[in-house]
Amino acid sequence: MQERIINYDFIFSYIDCKKLIYQDVSSWVSNVKPTSYIVNITFPGFDTGVDVEVFTDKANVFNAEDLLGNKNFSFTDGVYCFKYSNYGNEYIRNSANTCKLSCKLDHLIAQADLNDLKDFEQIQHIEFLLDSVKVNARFNKPEKAIDF
């Protein structure tokens, strides 16, 4: 028997641009959660998703070979769509991956002149844009997230 979910929620992040992390933090009826479940993930630029088994007791780490059958693939920046069905209800959540852009920002910060106000303002603006992408994806506004 499938356990009933109260609130579908997860943490989505990355280790590097070749490894994604998905950790379930959902609320389950009577705190009884399944060992694992299937979530459908649609990647940026793809029309259809892939079904992936995720475990509820750990952080799930996926590489491109696991998910797409291509070990040379780096996950692209963009909005990832996650779908989960439970007791006839379909839960859809979006989350942004900004690995490549964040890496570029890190290099920009490392090279910045700490005394240059222009460098500081440029970095601050880029950080705002990256945060805007993540927030709008999380608030299920993928079109607005993509605009940034």
Phi, psi and omega in degrees: 000137181281136177286148183267135180266144175262313182217114178282122182206151181203163172253128180240128182206193179214154173268312172211186186286359178249357181224125177254151179240132176230122178232122180289130174228031181292159172260132183241149179303132180055025182055024177262109182247153178288162175294321180206168174206170181259128174241142178261125182246124174254124183271155178304133178087356179252146178271331181240154182261177175241141177277132184227134174278128177239143180261143186271351185255012181201168171281125179270123180250124182239140171248173184296328178294320177300314189268326187237358179074020182226107184285345181268358184278135170257139180293133182280153173291145178149190182265126178256134181255129181244128179236136178221132178253136181210119179052045177081356178258135176255124179257129180236126177227146176246150177211148183258141170251121181236032186304307184294317179294321179295322178296317178296320178296318178303317178294321178297317178297317181297330182265353186292149173273115184299340182262002184261111181298326179297317177299315180299314181294321179296315179296316180298320179294317179295319177299320177298316180296317178297316177298322180297320178299311182297315182294314182293325175296313181298327179275015179057044173239065187298326180296318179292322179298319181293328179300329180285000000 
